[in-house]
Amino acid sequence: MSFNLDALRGVIRHAAPSGRAMTLAWVVALFLAVNLLVRIGLIGFDGDSAVLLPWRLAAVLGIGTLYDLAALAWVLLPFALLALVCSDSRWGRTVHAALASTALAILVVALCFVAASEWVFWSEFGARFNFIAVDYLIYTREVVGNVRASYPMELLLGTVAAAALLLLALVAKPFVRAALAPAGSMGARFRSFAALLALALVLQIAISDGLREVAGPASAGQLASNGWYEFFRAFRNNDLDYRAFYRVMPAERAHALVRHDRQAPDAVHPRLPLNVVMVSMESLGSDYVESFGGRPGLTPRLDALARQGLMFTDLYATGLRTVRGLEALTLSVPPTPGHAVPMRKHNKGFSTVGGAFAKMGYEPLFLYGGYAYFDNMRDFFGGNGYTVIDRTDIAQKNINHETVWGVADEDLFAQALREIDARAKRGSRFYAHILTTSNHRPFTYPNGRIDIPSGSGRDGAVKYTDWAVGRFMDEAKKQPWFLDTLFVFVADHTSNGRGRTDLPPANYRIPFFLYAPRHVAPGRVPWTASQIDVGPTVLALLGAVPEPQFFGTDILRHGREHPRAFMANYLTVGYMDDGLIVELTPRRGVRVVDAATGDLVPNGEARAAGIIDQAVANYQMASDRLRGPMAAARWPTVGSDGR
């Protein structure tokens, strides 16, 4: 059979877009080109050499193209709809050209703006857009203010505008020519629109999270994805039904495993009726605190306090956001997939650490230097019995410095002292949970406090927070209530987000220590524990019985027998035990990795199998508990006595 070159050319010419359909071809070219450049730029910005291995780079780019196509199919629909509804008359072609050109201009600006936004988001979280980005749409004041203070906005927006103008200059003329071209028959246009709609639906079903995992490590999977796709996916799936997406087991077996896991030893602490002040320190990982193995010189006051107190040297945060830390410290519950509890519709009616103190006659307080509507803090804490004190309660004369996130830590601590003093003078016992904010972009604070200039980076913010803590403790020591107060210092999360795996332990390790010189002897507790254990440990130390619905345990009594930790990142939830991390993912995925190396461990290994069961049981029961107050009321409690 002879090869007919003219016939091949005819087929190509017939299959290629022509007339008005060429507008779609230009949209395809623009979208794919910009997203490819974004992916390449993020690969370079991330600087992970493992991604540059030829086979892994090919996987990232190839899988990335599939995610790009999944997003592109929806972007094409408005252009296809315009091509369908605008007639093929001279007037119809003019209208189509005007509307399609406007849509193109909007798309080009959006492409450039999203590209810049992805770079900003990646620099903060080491990930493509996720439900954090969806949350940030709600809190535009804080987020826009933070970006304006942290990045050169004039340069950033100028670059976006310049890139958009350049792209429009390149494609405007041929795009308008195509928009004015013959439209083809109504039937052909309708079939094209229907085919694109069908393609969008098919790709939405066919393209899943599992595709990212083929790319390799967690960072490669994130690079392979698409910001547009991830944003709208997170918008749909920011609160998941655990039972529908994750591995489960029979309820009776889950109950038995968790009960056995939480059996308490015979010994109990004697009653110690102290006031309690818990300071949750923003973004302060152990890597910044010398006494916990971190960098020297940034936290001299915290180091001195820690060495005089009881240090828990292997504690892990449950997540990478403040709201996760608040959930763990307040509810003593593992980090279930989706939103943290404070952000959910059903965020009230649960047992809380503050509630346990209230039963003993304490007044639970939550003190925050920003506006407590952020992350739904006022609704959550106020709705669970706490007295909420925030930026609205701090007089302007008492503010030395503030950012969009809140007042400087020294101003927050000064307000905390005023609130605590007022309660102490009227004879009330208090449990005060204080959340700092200064260790957050834009990393600014009052001048003259430390030897690092304000706004120069995280090192300065860490050292300033340390200075503010030291000043707070100096002032507290002058108060009559000081000697009978237990101070709890714990971070809400670290400042790290990247790693070879979804849940690298180093990204979750945080400082935690207790300070009460008259009541708590100095020492070091080396057992692995979780942020959910902080509240139960403090309550047990005071001689109280932790709430039966708490998943956390008293580290001092239980930690030696069963050291373990919970942690989560977006939709991956994990359980660390015996040197292994079990990662539970949607589509009932289970992966076991070595905590030290990140290497995969076969799920069938005897040691791994038991830990998988514990992970599934804990997360399954926690998710059941958090489905709402009615579900919580029906949920079989896990009493600390093992019954």
Backbone hydrogen bonds, N-H to C=O, Kabsch-Sander energy under -0.5 kcal/mol:
donor,donor_aa,acceptor,acceptor_aa,energy
4,N,2,S,-0.6
5,L,3,F,-1.0
8,L,4,N,-1.9
9,R,5,L,-2.4
10,G,6,D,-1.9
11,V,7,A,-2.2
12,I,8,L,-2.6
13,R,9,R,-2.7
14,H,10,G,-2.3
15,A,11,V,-2.5
16,A,12,I,-2.3
20,R,182,P,-2.2
21,A,18,S,-1.5
22,M,19,G,-1.9
23,T,20,R,-1.9
24,L,21,A,-1.0
25,A,21,A,-1.2
26,W,22,M,-2.0
27,V,23,T,-1.8
28,V,24,L,-2.6
29,A,25,A,-2.5
30,L,26,W,-2.5
31,F,27,V,-2.7
32,L,28,V,-2.5
33,A,29,A,-2.2
34,V,30,L,-2.6
35,N,31,F,-2.2
36,L,32,L,-2.0
37,L,33,A,-2.3
38,V,34,V,-2.4
39,R,35,N,-2.3
40,I,36,L,-2.5
41,G,37,L,-2.7
42,L,38,V,-2.7
43,I,39,R,-2.2
44,G,40,I,-2.2
45,F,41,G,-2.5
46,D,42,L,-3.0
47,G,43,I,-1.7
49,S,47,G,-0.9
51,V,48,D,-1.3
52,L,48,D,-0.5
52,L,49,S,-1.0
53,L,50,A,-1.0
56,R,53,L,-0.6
57,L,53,L,-3.1
58,A,54,P,-2.3
59,A,55,W,-1.6
60,V,56,R,-2.6
61,L,57,L,-2.6
62,G,58,A,-2.7
63,I,59,A,-2.8
64,G,60,V,-1.9
65,T,61,L,-1.6
66,L,62,G,-1.3
67,Y,63,I,-2.0
68,D,64,G,-2.5
69,L,65,T,-2.4
70,A,66,L,-2.0
71,A,67,Y,-1.8
72,L,68,D,-2.9
73,A,69,L,-2.2
74,W,70,A,-0.5
74,W,71,A,-0.8
75,V,71,A,-1.5
76,L,72,L,-2.4
77,L,73,A,-0.6
79,F,75,V,-0.6
80,A,76,L,-2.5
81,L,77,L,-2.6
82,L,78,P,-2.1
83,A,79,F,-2.2
84,L,80,A,-1.6
85,V,81,L,-2.5
86,C,82,L,-2.0
93,R,89,S,-2.8
94,T,90,R,-1.8
95,V,91,W,-2.4
96,H,92,G,-2.6
97,A,93,R,-2.5
98,A,94,T,-2.3
99,L,95,V,-2.7
100,A,96,H,-3.0
101,S,97,A,-2.1
102,T,98,A,-1.9
103,A,99,L,-2.4
104,L,100,A,-2.4
105,A,101,S,-2.4
106,I,102,T,-2.3
107,L,103,A,-2.5
108,V,104,L,-2.9
109,V,105,A,-2.3
110,A,106,I,-2.5
111,L,107,L,-3.0
112,C,108,V,-2.2
113,F,109,V,-2.7
114,V,110,A,-3.0
115,A,111,L,-2.0
116,A,112,C,-2.0
117,S,113,F,-2.6
118,E,114,V,-2.8
119,W,115,A,-1.6
120,V,116,A,-2.0
121,F,117,S,-2.9
122,W,118,E,-2.8
123,S,119,W,-2.2
124,E,120,V,-1.1
125,F,121,F,-2.9
126,G,122,W,-2.5
133,A,130,N,-1.1
134,V,130,N,-1.3
135,D,131,F,-2.4
136,Y,132,I,-2.2
137,L,133,A,-0.9
137,L,134,V,-0.8
138,I,134,V,-0.7
138,I,135,D,-1.5
139,Y,135,D,-1.2
140,T,138,I,-0.7
143,V,139,Y,-2.3
144,V,140,T,-2.7
145,G,140,T,-0.5
145,G,141,R,-1.9
146,N,142,E,-2.5
147,V,143,V,-2.6
148,R,144,V,-2.6
149,A,145,G,-1.9
150,S,146,N,-1.7
151,Y,147,V,-2.2
153,M,151,Y,-1.8
156,L,152,P,-2.8
157,L,153,M,-3.4
158,G,154,E,-2.1
159,T,155,L,-2.4
160,V,156,L,-2.0
161,A,157,L,-2.7
162,A,158,G,-2.6
163,A,159,T,-2.7
164,A,160,V,-2.4
165,L,161,A,-2.5
166,L,162,A,-2.3
167,L,163,A,-2.5
168,L,164,A,-2.4
169,A,165,L,-2.4
170,L,166,L,-1.7
171,V,167,L,-1.8
172,A,168,L,-2.7
175,F,171,V,-2.4
176,V,172,A,-2.8
177,R,173,K,-2.1
178,A,174,P,-2.1
179,A,175,F,-2.4
180,L,176,V,-1.7
181,A,178,A,-0.9
189,R,185,S,-2.3
190,F,186,M,-2.6
191,R,187,G,-2.5
192,S,188,A,-2.1
193,F,189,R,-2.3
194,A,190,F,-2.7
195,A,191,R,-2.3
196,L,192,S,-2.2
197,L,193,F,-2.4
198,A,194,A,-2.5
199,L,195,A,-2.4
200,A,196,L,-2.6
201,L,197,L,-2.1
202,V,198,A,-2.6
203,L,199,L,-2.8
204,Q,200,A,-2.0
205,I,201,L,-1.7
206,A,202,V,-3.0
207,I,203,L,-2.8
208,S,206,A,-0.6
211,L,208,S,-1.0
212,R,209,D,-1.3
213,E,209,D,-0.9
214,V,210,G,-0.7
214,V,211,L,-0.8
215,A,212,R,-1.7
216,G,213,E,-1.1
218,A,500,R,-1.5
219,S,499,G,-0.6
221,G,217,P,-2.2
222,Q,218,A,-2.1
223,L,219,S,-2.2
224,A,220,A,-2.0
225,S,221,G,-0.8
225,S,222,Q,-0.7
230,E,226,N,-3.0
231,F,227,G,-2.2
232,F,228,W,-1.9
233,R,229,Y,-2.1
234,A,230,E,-2.6
235,F,231,F,-2.1
236,R,232,F,-1.4
237,N,233,R,-2.3
238,N,234,A,-0.6
242,Y,240,L,-0.9
244,A,241,D,-0.9
245,F,241,D,-1.2
245,F,242,Y,-0.8
246,Y,242,Y,-2.9
254,A,250,P,-2.2
255,H,251,A,-2.8
256,A,252,E,-2.2
257,L,253,R,-2.5
258,V,254,A,-2.3
259,R,255,H,-2.5
260,H,256,A,-2.5
261,D,257,L,-2.2
262,R,258,V,-1.4
263,Q,260,H,-1.2
264,A,640,S,-1.1
272,L,542,L,-2.5
274,L,272,L,-2.0
275,N,484,D,-2.4
276,V,430,F,-2.3
277,V,486,L,-2.5
278,M,432,A,-2.9
279,V,277,V,-0.6
279,V,488,V,-3.6
280,S,278,M,-0.7
280,S,434,I,-3.6
281,M,279,V,-0.7
281,M,490,V,-2.0
282,E,280,S,-0.6
284,L,281,M,-1.2
285,G,283,S,-1.0
286,S,509,R,-2.2
288,Y,285,G,-1.9
289,V,286,S,-1.4
290,E,288,Y,-0.6
292,F,289,V,-1.7
293,G,290,E,-2.1
294,G,289,V,-2.4
295,R,287,D,-2.2
298,L,295,R,-0.6
303,D,299,T,-2.6
304,A,300,P,-2.0
305,L,301,R,-2.3
306,A,302,L,-3.0
307,R,303,D,-2.3
308,Q,304,A,-1.1
309,G,305,L,-0.6
309,G,306,A,-1.1
310,L,514,L,-2.5
311,M,309,G,-0.7
311,M,523,G,-2.8
312,F,512,F,-2.8
313,T,311,M,-0.7
313,T,525,V,-1.7
314,D,525,V,-0.5
315,L,312,F,-0.6
315,L,510,I,-0.6
316,Y,529,A,-1.6
317,A,508,Y,-3.6
324,R,321,R,-0.6
325,G,321,R,-1.7
326,L,322,T,-2.7
327,E,323,V,-1.8
328,A,324,R,-2.4
329,L,325,G,-2.7
330,T,326,L,-1.7
331,L,327,E,-2.9
332,S,327,E,-0.6
332,S,328,A,-1.3
336,T,334,P,-1.5
338,G,570,Y,-0.7
339,H,238,N,-1.6
343,M,340,A,-1.8
344,R,341,V,-2.2
347,N,345,K,-1.2
353,V,330,T,-2.5
356,A,352,T,-2.0
357,F,353,V,-2.0
358,A,354,G,-2.4
359,K,355,G,-2.0
360,M,356,A,-0.7
360,M,357,F,-1.0
361,G,358,A,-1.8
362,Y,357,F,-2.3
363,E,429,R,-2.1
365,L,431,Y,-3.1
366,F,387,T,-2.6
367,L,433,H,-2.9
368,Y,389,I,-2.5
369,G,435,L,-0.9
372,A,370,G,-0.6
374,F,371,Y,-2.1
376,N,373,Y,-2.1
377,M,374,F,-1.7
378,R,372,A,-3.2
380,F,376,N,-2.3
381,F,377,M,-2.9
382,G,377,M,-0.5
382,G,378,R,-2.0
383,G,379,D,-1.5
384,N,380,F,-0.6
384,N,381,F,-1.0
385,G,382,G,-1.2
386,Y,381,F,-2.4
387,T,364,P,-2.5
388,V,386,Y,-0.7
389,I,366,F,-2.9
391,R,370,G,-2.8
393,D,390,D,-2.2
394,I,391,R,-1.3
395,A,393,D,-0.6
398,N,395,A,-1.8
399,I,396,Q,-1.7
400,N,398,N,-0.6
403,T,406,G,-2.7
406,G,403,T,-0.9
407,V,369,G,-1.9
408,A,401,H,-2.7
411,D,408,A,-0.8
412,L,408,A,-1.9
413,F,409,D,-2.8
414,A,410,E,-1.9
415,Q,411,D,-2.0
416,A,412,L,-2.5
417,L,413,F,-2.4
418,R,414,A,-1.8
419,E,415,Q,-2.5
420,I,416,A,-2.8
421,D,417,L,-2.7
422,A,418,R,-1.9
423,R,419,E,-1.5
424,A,420,I,-2.8
425,K,421,D,-2.6
426,R,422,A,-0.8
427,G,424,A,-1.5
428,S,423,R,-2.6
429,R,361,G,-0.6
431,Y,363,E,-2.1
432,A,276,V,-2.6
433,H,365,L,-2.6
433,H,431,Y,-0.6
434,I,278,M,-3.6
434,I,432,A,-0.7
435,L,367,L,-2.6
436,T,280,S,-2.3
436,T,434,I,-0.5
440,H,438,S,-2.2
443,F,440,H,-3.0
449,R,446,P,-0.8
455,G,443,F,-2.5
456,S,453,P,-1.4
461,A,457,G,-1.5
462,V,458,R,-3.0
463,K,459,D,-2.4
464,Y,460,G,-2.4
465,T,461,A,-2.5
466,D,462,V,-2.3
467,W,463,K,-2.1
468,A,464,Y,-2.8
469,V,465,T,-2.5
470,G,466,D,-2.4
471,R,467,W,-2.4
472,F,468,A,-2.4
473,M,469,V,-2.5
474,D,470,G,-2.2
475,E,471,R,-2.2
476,A,472,F,-2.6
477,K,473,M,-2.1
478,K,475,E,-1.1
479,Q,476,A,-2.0
482,F,479,Q,-1.5
484,D,481,W,-0.7
485,T,482,F,-1.6
486,L,275,N,-3.4
487,F,485,T,-0.6
487,F,515,Y,-2.6
488,V,277,V,-3.2
489,F,487,F,-0.5
489,F,513,F,-2.5
490,V,279,V,-2.4
490,V,488,V,-0.5
491,A,511,P,-1.4
492,D,281,M,-1.8
493,H,281,M,-0.6
507,N,504,P,-1.9
508,Y,505,P,-2.3
509,R,505,P,-0.9
510,I,315,L,-2.3
513,F,489,F,-2.1
514,L,310,L,-2.2
515,Y,487,F,-2.7
519,H,516,A,-2.6
520,V,516,A,-3.2
521,A,519,H,-0.5
523,G,309,G,-2.0
525,V,311,M,-3.6
529,A,314,D,-2.0
531,Q,316,Y,-2.1
533,D,530,S,-2.2
534,V,531,Q,-1.2
537,T,533,D,-2.1
538,V,534,V,-2.3
539,L,535,G,-2.7
540,A,536,P,-2.5
541,L,537,T,-2.3
542,L,538,V,-1.4
543,G,540,A,-1.8
544,A,539,L,-2.6
550,F,547,E,-1.8
551,F,332,S,-3.2
552,G,332,S,-0.8
555,I,553,T,-0.7
557,R,554,D,-0.7
558,H,554,D,-3.5
559,G,554,D,-0.7
559,G,555,I,-1.4
562,H,558,H,-2.2
564,R,528,T,-1.0
565,A,576,M,-1.9
567,M,574,G,-1.7
568,A,318,T,-1.5
569,N,572,T,-2.8
571,L,569,N,-0.6
572,T,569,N,-2.0
573,V,571,L,-0.6
573,V,584,L,-2.2
574,G,567,M,-3.5
575,Y,582,V,-1.6
576,M,565,A,-3.2
577,D,580,L,-2.4
578,D,563,P,-0.5
580,L,577,D,-2.0
581,I,593,V,-2.6
582,V,575,Y,-2.6
583,E,581,I,-0.6
583,E,591,R,-3.6
584,L,573,V,-3.3
584,L,582,V,-0.6
585,T,589,G,-2.2
588,R,245,F,-3.3
589,G,585,T,-1.4
589,G,586,P,-0.8
591,R,583,E,-2.2
592,V,601,V,-0.5
593,V,581,I,-2.4
594,D,599,D,-2.9
595,A,579,G,-2.4
598,G,594,D,-2.8
601,V,592,V,-3.2
605,E,602,P,-1.6
609,A,605,E,-2.6
610,G,606,A,-1.4
611,I,607,R,-1.1
612,I,608,A,-2.5
613,D,609,A,-1.9
614,Q,610,G,-1.8
615,A,611,I,-2.5
616,V,612,I,-2.8
617,A,613,D,-2.6
618,N,614,Q,-2.4
619,Y,615,A,-2.3
620,Q,616,V,-2.6
621,M,617,A,-2.3
622,A,618,N,-2.3
623,S,619,Y,-2.4
624,D,620,Q,-2.0
625,R,621,M,-2.3
626,L,622,A,-1.7
627,R,624,D,-1.2
628,G,625,R,-0.6
632,A,628,G,-2.7
633,A,629,P,-2.1
634,R,630,M,-1.5
635,W,631,A,-1.0
638,V,548,P,-1.3
639,G,637,T,-0.7
642,G,639,G,-1.8
